């Protein structure tokens, strides 16, 4: 079944969401062809982690972690470092970025980042694998494609999760996560550029799969192609608003297209 983005959009075929149940109407065929063109011939794939590979905080809510980081700052008498909006934001990365922007490179940022990493590592036990991510990863690897992770999560977290899923060999050693220099988190292309250089990849031969405007912006800056993954309409709208041309709501669409043109 074809699902359109929220609202009454009439932007043409490329506003349609590719789903695994697409019917053979002309617009869907055009969008499916866009997906095919995007993935066929790709030799390097850079995955974001939380979203395209798994739902990291499926069992441990990100909002809860953000709240605990804010509470820790309050206990240190430092709640004034955050705006009201940052204090209430459900994404713990926002808290970390906010403190880093005001005290870059400080021991405070180091401590806060370590606390976030510990929460991420805790979350692995209840993380929810993204549907079809595992077979997609294995299929791409079996076809000789080189894979990397470029994430704003800790590399320790990514490595531990992939190891648990038996996927680590598909990526090793190309796992690039959060560094101590938080100014280089996506949308900065630092992680993507590290992956490209280490793999000896030409940007034009590489594809980034991400689920946020920051992923799209990082891909644009690194000069690599981009495929959006949207779990829901809100994510789809954000990706489309950022400029992503091809967005899927299931990785089955990607896996099917890959197998059909292997």
Number of C-alpha atoms within 10 A of each C-alpha: 10 15 14 15 16 10 7 7 10 10 8 10 15 19 22 23 26 28 20 19 12 16 12 11 9 10 16 20 15 16 22 26 12 16 21 18 12 17 22 13 14 16 19 27 27 28 25 26 28 20 21 22 25 21 19 27 22 15 14 17 13 20 15 14 20 24 18 16 22 24 15 15 19 13 10 10 10 13 15 10 18 17 12 10 10 19 21 16 17 17 17 24 19 17 26 21 18 19 20 21 13 12 13 17 15 12 10 16 22 16 11 19 24 14 16 22 18 14 20 22 18 16 21 22 16 13 19 17 18 18 15 16 19 17 14 19 20 16 16 21 18 11 12 11 17 21 26 26 26 32 23 23 21 22 20 16 22 27 20 16 23 20 12 11 10 11 16 17 13 18 18 14 15 22 23 25 22 20 16 15 12 20 15 14 22 22 21 19 21 20 25 30 21 16 22 22 11 12 15 10 16 13 18 13 16 25 22 27 24 28 25 22 22 18 29 27 19 24 27 18 15 21 19 22 21 25 24 23 25 23 15 11 15 12 19 26 19 15 25 20 11 15 13 24 18 21 27 23 20 21 23 19 19 24 19 14 19 19 12 10 10 11
